[in-house]
Amino acid sequence: MFINYLKMAWKILLRRKFFTFISLFAVSATLLVLLVATAMFDGVFGPRAPETRAGRTLGAYVLAMTGPEATRSAMPGFGFLDRYARNLPGVERMTIFSLPSSVVSFPGGAKVTSYLKRTDGEFWRVLDFQFLEGGPYSVEDDAAGNAVAVINASTRRRFFGEQPALGKTLEADGQTFRVVGVVPDVPFVRVAPFADIWVPIGTAKSSLFRHELVADHQALFVARSTADLPIIRAAFQERLKSVTLPDPKEFDHLYGGAETLFEAASRLFGPIRVETAQPALLRTILFALAVLFMTLPALNLANINLSRILERSSEIGVRKAFGASSRTLIGQFLVENVVLTTAGAVLGLIFAGAALQAINASGLIPYSQFTLNWRVFGWALGLALFFGVLSGVIPAWRMSRLHPVVALRGRSL
């Protein structure tokens, strides 16, 4: 019977080409937007190289000092991370790094703008970079302030063309660095690993940053096991209580956390911006937005399907007169609608793949690598089934209530 339903659905969809086109457009356009948004979300927060230990990694991304009349909210300072965040119980490795800053160079007289990040030597042990040339700089290089650098493949091309970069020098931020390693490009949206040029923290021109509590640095903590993650979170909060604030009259509390990037992002939606992470709230907001975005096209599809089904009232009357049950008719029309929405989902996947390729090629988001992976495909399949059922239940139920005599007269309820 199911095969017959599919054959009948195909014939009906071809017979009502205009309704079919409108329905396919609504489903595919909606899924296009949702799939692109999901892929971009996955590109920011999903696990991928070089963050291969994401399941047991926490970060110090946000820190704020608050007082009766003032609040200073930014990233942790190097001074705070160096003095208070080291040697947390349960931590296997820790790295401290700066936010990437824009620097200008003039190789061969041409202006080149790059993002430079200063890191410690542990950065290359916490993150799992694949090296195309050479290797990382070391903890000793950082301690000695050696002018060495790791660059990405695009920077190698901009500075040295198609030639190897290992051992050559480049100028950035008014300093000259010797290239010791080359790695693949990291997408701009990957907060911790992204940069064009990585150099040791010890090469900084000034040492004032070493005393700052709130500034422009972040840290990653790799736990020995996932069981140690709660221990690290609790220990970090205890360390916050021991911090000596610069002016107790102006600032009397320090807020932050050892948390995932998603948890850090959720602080923007909490009642107190940086006091407590709100991952559940952020998930609820994202889910609500997705449902709201789907509701309008689903209702429109329901109206279109109702019109399409009620046009077939005579057919419904004949089938009911020959003994077709309401359950059978509802099943038929639901199958038709699921076939339609599944076809729209396939088109949505194709369009979304093309859109993501266009975004990646455009350069609007440096080194973006948004893809439709299996997680995103699962979302698409679930959304397609949701659309099929939601937009087909109401008209199918209305259709099943038609009296055979009324239906044969071409009328509807």
Buried (B, 14 or more C-beta within 10 A) or exposed (E): EEEEBBEBBEEBBEEBEEBBEBBBEBBBBBBBBBBBBBBBBBBBBBEBEBBEBBEBBBBBBBBBBBBEEEEBBBBBBBBBBBBBBEEBEBBBBBBBBBBBEEBEBEBEEEEBEBBBBBBBBBBBBBBEBEBBBBBBBBBEBBEEEBBBBBBBBBBBEBBBEEEEBBEBEBBBBEBEBBBBBBBBBBBBBBBBBBBBBBBBBBBBEEEEBEBBBBBBBBBBBBBBEEEBBEBBBBBBEEBBEEBEBEEEEBBEBBBBBBBBBBBBBBBEBBEEBBBBBBBEBBEEEBEEEBEEBBEEBBEBBBEBBBEBBBEBBEBBBEBBEEEBEBEBBBBBBBBBBBBBBBBBBBBBBEBBBEBBEEBBEEEEBBBBBBBBBEEBBEBBEEBBBBBBBBBBBBBBEBBBEBEBEBBBEEBBE
